């Protein structure tokens, strides 16, 4: 027999194997207790790990949808505020036009014309201000999407509302101009209705996304989380088995040495 070879009895090999298994179980239990997770890698349970990861990824996607929806709601809310401001300007224009029609003074008509055009030009400034993070939904050209909801831009510019400037002498104050203003009011109300519907759809989507995110996150956690009481009890049991295996191995070793000493 080579001098460096070691011969183990069957009982010693069994004891060493038991200690090794107990060590592995103790390490697994300790990881579960420290991380709070029963499954930390595919090696622990490949099917459960992949299922939990898919649910976690789904929860992350849904959280992104909720965040996008919240940003879109802010942009639409800014646009709604803008339409209300434009509506107030249109009301002023109607008041100016009616006042101009009620006078026969050329000077007064000219003054009303100048006032009308100044107020009309303010609509463009209001639209520029009614933006959120650089996005304005009132110019007619930009739409935004969040999840499954697309919010179309509303054209409430002076061109979109069909509001023409009046002549410097106020000569075109009349029923045609009042009809333009009435049509602009109708267009504004439709724009507000469209934007309001978009806000409702975005809020519903955000709420649904949040609920589904919570469900997915909880399901993923349940697949991988550890029962701390069970893991603590298992760790104690593993350590007890380690100790018993070591005692058994020691007894086996002493017995083997006693037998060898007889020869």
C-alpha positions as CSV (number, residue, x, y, z in Angstrom):
1,X,0.0,0.0,0.0
2,X,1.5,3.4,-0.9
3,X,2.6,5.4,2.1
4,X,0.4,8.4,1.3
5,X,-2.8,6.4,0.7
6,X,-5.7,6.7,3.2
7,X,-8.2,3.9,3.7
8,X,-11.5,4.8,5.2
9,X,-14.0,2.4,6.5
10,X,-17.5,2.3,5.2
11,X,-18.9,4.0,8.3
12,X,-16.3,6.7,8.0
13,X,-17.2,7.4,4.4
14,X,-20.8,7.5,5.3
15,X,-20.1,9.9,8.2
16,X,-18.0,12.2,5.9
17,X,-20.7,12.2,3.3
18,X,-23.3,13.1,5.9
19,X,-21.1,16.0,7.2
20,X,-20.7,17.3,3.7
21,X,-24.4,17.2,3.0
22,X,-25.1,19.0,6.3
23,X,-22.5,21.7,5.5
24,X,-24.2,22.3,2.1
25,X,-27.6,22.5,3.7
26,X,-26.4,24.8,6.4
27,X,-24.8,27.1,3.7
28,X,-28.1,27.1,1.7
29,X,-30.1,27.9,4.9
30,X,-27.7,30.7,5.9
31,X,-27.9,32.3,2.4
32,X,-31.7,32.2,2.6
33,X,-31.7,33.8,6.1
34,X,-29.3,36.5,5.1
35,X,-31.0,37.4,1.8
36,X,-34.6,36.6,2.7
37,X,-34.8,34.6,-0.5
38,X,-35.1,30.9,-0.9
39,X,-34.0,31.1,-4.6
40,X,-31.1,33.3,-5.5
41,X,-29.8,31.7,-8.7
42,X,-30.9,29.2,-11.3
43,X,-28.8,26.6,-9.4
44,X,-31.3,26.7,-6.5
45,X,-34.4,26.0,-8.6
46,X,-34.1,26.8,-12.3
47,X,-37.9,26.7,-13.1
48,X,-38.9,28.8,-10.1
49,X,-36.0,31.2,-10.6
50,X,-37.0,31.9,-14.3
51,X,-40.7,32.2,-13.3
52,X,-39.9,34.7,-10.5
53,X,-37.6,36.6,-12.9
54,X,-40.3,36.8,-15.5
55,X,-42.7,38.2,-13.0
56,X,-40.2,40.7,-11.6
57,X,-39.5,41.9,-15.2
58,X,-43.2,42.2,-15.8
59,X,-43.6,44.3,-12.6
60,X,-40.7,46.6,-13.8
61,X,-42.4,47.0,-17.2
62,X,-45.7,47.9,-15.5
63,X,-44.0,50.4,-13.3
64,X,-42.6,52.1,-16.4
65,X,-46.1,52.2,-17.9
66,X,-47.4,53.9,-14.7
67,X,-44.5,56.4,-14.8
68,X,-45.1,57.2,-18.5
69,X,-48.8,57.6,-17.8
70,X,-48.1,60.1,-15.0
71,X,-45.8,62.1,-17.2
72,X,-48.5,62.1,-20.0
73,X,-51.2,63.3,-17.5
74,X,-48.9,66.2,-16.6
75,X,-48.5,67.2,-20.2
76,X,-52.3,66.9,-20.9
77,X,-53.1,68.8,-17.8
78,X,-50.8,71.6,-18.9
79,X,-52.6,71.6,-22.3
80,X,-56.0,71.8,-20.6
81,X,-54.9,74.8,-18.6
82,X,-53.7,76.3,-21.9
83,X,-57.1,75.8,-23.6
84,X,-58.8,77.5,-20.6
85,X,-56.5,80.4,-20.9
86,X,-57.1,80.6,-24.7
87,X,-60.8,80.4,-24.0
88,X,-60.6,83.5,-21.8
89,X,-58.8,85.4,-24.5
90,X,-61.5,84.3,-27.0
91,X,-64.1,85.7,-24.6
92,X,-62.2,89.0,-24.5
93,X,-62.2,89.1,-28.3
94,X,-65.9,88.5,-28.4
95,X,-66.5,91.4,-26.0
96,X,-64.2,93.7,-28.0
97,X,-66.0,92.8,-31.2
98,X,-69.4,93.4,-29.7
99,X,-68.3,96.8,-28.4
100,X,-66.8,97.7,-31.8
101,X,-70.1,96.9,-33.5
102,X,-72.0,99.1,-31.1
103,X,-70.2,102.3,-32.0
104,X,-70.3,104.5,-35.0
105,X,-67.0,106.4,-34.1
106,X,-64.2,105.6,-36.5
107,X,-61.6,106.4,-33.9
108,X,-63.2,104.1,-31.4
109,X,-63.4,101.3,-34.0
110,X,-59.7,101.8,-34.8
111,X,-58.9,101.6,-31.0
112,X,-60.9,98.5,-30.7
113,X,-59.2,97.0,-33.7
114,X,-55.8,97.6,-32.2
115,X,-56.9,96.1,-28.9
116,X,-58.5,93.1,-30.7
117,X,-55.3,92.3,-32.5
118,X,-53.1,92.6,-29.4
119,X,-55.3,90.1,-27.5
120,X,-55.4,87.8,-30.5
121,X,-51.6,87.7,-30.7
122,X,-51.5,86.7,-27.0
123,X,-52.9,83.3,-28.0
124,X,-49.6,82.2,-29.5
125,X,-47.7,83.1,-26.3
126,X,-50.2,81.2,-24.1
127,X,-49.8,78.1,-26.3
128,X,-46.0,78.3,-26.0
129,X,-46.3,78.5,-22.2
130,X,-48.8,75.5,-22.0
131,X,-46.1,72.9,-22.3
132,X,-44.7,70.2,-20.0
133,X,-41.0,69.4,-20.2
134,X,-40.9,70.9,-23.7
135,X,-43.9,69.1,-25.0
136,X,-47.0,71.1,-26.0
137,X,-50.2,69.5,-27.2
138,X,-51.8,72.7,-28.4
139,X,-50.0,73.4,-31.6
140,X,-51.6,70.6,-33.6
141,X,-48.3,68.8,-34.6
142,X,-47.2,66.7,-31.6
143,X,-48.8,63.6,-30.2
144,X,-47.6,61.6,-27.2
145,X,-47.9,58.0,-26.3
146,X,-47.9,56.2,-22.9
147,X,-48.5,52.5,-22.8
148,X,-51.5,51.8,-25.0
149,X,-52.8,55.4,-24.8
150,X,-52.0,57.9,-27.5
151,X,-52.9,61.6,-26.9
152,X,-53.4,63.6,-30.1
153,X,-52.4,67.2,-30.3
154,X,-55.1,69.8,-30.5
155,X,-54.7,72.8,-32.8
156,X,-55.9,75.8,-30.9
157,X,-53.6,78.3,-32.5
158,X,-55.1,81.4,-34.2
159,X,-54.9,79.5,-37.4
160,X,-56.5,76.3,-36.0
161,X,-59.3,78.4,-34.4
162,X,-59.8,80.3,-37.6
163,X,-59.3,83.7,-36.0
164,X,-58.2,86.3,-38.5
165,X,-56.8,89.8,-37.6
166,X,-59.1,92.8,-38.1
167,X,-58.2,95.7,-40.3
168,X,-56.6,98.7,-38.6
169,X,-59.7,100.8,-39.1
170,X,-61.9,98.1,-37.7
171,X,-63.9,98.0,-40.8
172,X,-64.4,94.2,-40.7
173,X,-66.0,94.1,-37.3
174,X,-69.3,92.4,-38.0
175,X,-71.3,89.2,-38.0
176,X,-68.7,87.3,-39.9
177,X,-66.1,88.0,-37.2
178,X,-68.6,87.0,-34.5
179,X,-69.2,83.8,-36.4
180,X,-65.4,83.1,-36.4
181,X,-65.3,83.6,-32.6
182,X,-68.3,81.4,-32.1
183,X,-66.7,78.6,-34.1
184,X,-63.4,79.1,-32.2
185,X,-65.3,78.6,-28.9
186,X,-66.8,75.3,-30.3
187,X,-63.3,74.2,-31.4
188,X,-61.9,74.9,-27.9
189,X,-64.7,73.0,-26.2
190,X,-64.0,70.0,-28.4
191,X,-60.3,70.2,-27.7
192,X,-61.0,70.3,-24.0
193,X,-63.3,67.3,-24.3
194,X,-60.6,65.3,-26.2
195,X,-57.9,66.2,-23.7
196,X,-60.2,65.4,-20.8
197,X,-60.9,61.9,-22.2
198,X,-57.2,61.3,-22.6
199,X,-56.6,62.2,-19.0
200,X,-59.3,59.7,-17.9
201,X,-57.8,57.0,-20.1
202,X,-54.3,57.7,-18.8
203,X,-55.4,57.6,-15.1
204,X,-57.3,54.3,-15.7
205,X,-54.2,52.9,-17.4
206,X,-51.9,54.1,-14.6
207,X,-54.2,52.5,-11.9
208,X,-54.4,49.2,-13.8
209,X,-50.6,49.1,-14.3
210,X,-50.0,49.8,-10.6
211,X,-52.4,47.1,-9.5
212,X,-50.9,44.5,-12.0
213,X,-47.4,45.6,-11.0
214,X,-48.2,44.8,-7.3
215,X,-49.7,41.5,-8.2
216,X,-46.7,40.5,-10.4
217,X,-44.2,41.7,-7.8
218,X,-45.9,39.8,-5.0
219,X,-46.2,36.6,-7.0
220,X,-42.5,36.8,-8.0
221,X,-41.6,37.4,-4.3
222,X,-43.7,34.4,-3.2
223,X,-41.9,32.2,-5.6
224,X,-38.5,33.1,-4.3
225,X,-38.8,34.4,-0.8
226,X,-37.7,32.3,2.2
227,X,-39.9,31.3,5.1
228,X,-37.5,32.7,7.8
229,X,-38.9,30.5,10.6
230,X,-38.6,27.4,8.4
231,X,-35.1,28.3,7.3
232,X,-34.0,29.0,10.9
233,X,-35.4,25.7,12.1
234,X,-33.7,23.9,9.1
235,X,-30.4,25.6,9.9
236,X,-30.6,24.4,13.5
237,X,-31.4,20.9,12.3
238,X,-28.5,20.9,9.8
239,X,-26.1,22.0,12.5
240,X,-27.4,19.3,14.8
241,X,-26.8,16.7,12.1
242,X,-23.3,18.1,11.6
243,X,-22.5,17.6,15.2
244,X,-24.0,14.1,15.4
245,X,-22.2,13.2,12.2
246,X,-18.9,14.4,13.6
247,X,-19.5,12.5,16.9
248,X,-20.3,9.4,14.9
249,X,-17.2,9.9,12.7
250,X,-15.1,10.2,15.9
251,X,-16.6,7.0,17.3
252,X,-15.9,5.2,14.1
253,X,-12.3,6.4,14.0
254,X,-11.7,5.4,17.6
255,X,-13.2,2.0,17.0
256,X,-11.1,1.5,13.9
257,X,-8.0,2.5,15.8
258,X,-8.9,0.1,18.7
259,X,-9.2,-2.7,16.2
260,X,-5.9,-1.9,14.5
261,X,-4.1,-1.8,17.9
262,X,-4.9,-5.5,18.4
263,X,-2.5,-6.4,15.6
